[in-house]
Amino acid sequence: MFSACMRDCYDTCSMVSELKNGRLRVRGNPEHPITAGFLCPKGALLPKWFHSEDRLRKPLIRIGERGSEKFREASWEEAIDLVAGKLREIIARHGSESVLVYQYAGDR
């Protein structure tokens, strides 16, 4: 069993997540000073999304021109190398200011 406290969205809701027998369960964190165990509908849906048959589990790389709806599976190493290469190419061509670093972590 794995259990952890985490935040999901801008409201700083705190949730307790638990992975038990391969199933994710979430609930509001009763020790959080503001939300006190409340979990919004978005947070409550996390297990459904996590276990969905439609969820992507491997990187996909587009085959053909931009806009093509054909993809092939790739390894994580290949996908990361592809993204890193594109970023290096953009920085070389347009400068480092052309890449926006964006990090999303709840309310931070």
C-alpha positions in Angstrom: 0.0 0.0 0.0 1.2 3.5 -0.9 -0.3 6.6 0.7 0.6 10.3 0.2 -0.7 13.8 0.8 -0.8 16.0 -2.3 -2.3 19.1 -3.8 -4.2 19.2 -7.0 -5.5 22.6 -8.1 -5.4 26.3 -7.4 -7.7 26.0 -4.4 -5.0 24.4 -2.4 -7.2 21.4 -1.6 -5.2 18.8 0.1 -6.0 15.2 -0.5 -4.8 11.9 0.8 -4.2 9.3 -1.9 -3.7 5.6 -1.4 -2.7 2.9 -3.8 -3.9 -0.4 -2.5 -4.0 -3.6 -4.4 -3.4 -1.7 -7.6 -6.4 0.7 -7.1 -6.1 4.4 -6.4 -8.3 5.9 -3.7 -8.4 9.6 -2.8 -10.1 11.5 0.0 -9.9 15.0 1.4 -7.2 15.5 4.0 -8.9 15.9 7.3 -5.8 17.6 8.8 -5.8 20.4 6.3 -6.5 23.7 8.1 -8.8 25.2 5.4 -10.4 22.3 3.5 -10.7 20.0 6.5 -11.4 16.9 4.6 -13.4 18.4 1.7 -12.6 17.1 -1.7 -14.0 18.8 -4.8 -15.7 16.8 -7.6 -12.6 17.2 -9.8 -10.4 15.7 -7.1 -12.9 12.9 -6.5 -12.6 11.9 -10.2 -8.9 11.3 -10.1 -9.2 7.5 -9.6 -11.6 7.2 -12.6 -9.1 9.1 -14.8 -6.2 7.1 -13.4 -7.8 3.7 -14.1 -9.5 4.7 -17.4 -8.9 2.5 -20.4 -8.6 5.7 -22.5 -5.6 7.0 -20.5 -2.3 7.2 -22.4 0.3 4.9 -20.8 3.1 5.3 -23.3 4.5 8.2 -25.3 3.1 8.6 -28.8 4.9 10.2 -31.7 2.9 11.6 -34.7 3.5 10.0 -38.0 3.4 12.3 -41.0 2.7 16.0 -41.3 1.4 18.3 -38.6 -2.3 17.6 -38.1 -2.0 13.9 -39.0 -4.0 11.7 -36.7 -1.6 8.8 -37.0 0.7 8.0 -34.1 3.2 5.3 -33.1 4.2 4.2 -29.7 7.7 5.2 -28.5 9.9 4.6 -25.6 10.2 7.2 -22.9 13.9 7.7 -23.8 13.0 8.3 -27.5 10.2 10.7 -26.6 12.4 12.7 -24.1 15.2 12.8 -26.6 12.8 14.1 -29.3 11.5 16.9 -27.0 15.0 17.8 -25.8 16.2 18.0 -29.4 13.3 20.3 -30.4 14.0 22.6 -27.5 17.7 22.8 -28.4 16.8 23.5 -32.0 14.4 26.3 -31.0 16.9 27.9 -28.5 19.7 27.8 -31.2 17.4 29.4 -33.8 15.5 31.9 -31.6 17.4 32.2 -28.3 16.6 30.9 -24.8 13.9 33.6 -24.3 11.8 31.8 -26.9 11.1 29.0 -24.4 8.7 29.6 -21.5 9.4 27.6 -18.4 6.1 26.8 -16.8 5.6 24.8 -13.7 2.2 24.1 -12.2 2.0 23.0 -8.6 -1.3 24.0 -7.1 -1.2 27.6 -5.8 2.5 28.1 -6.1 
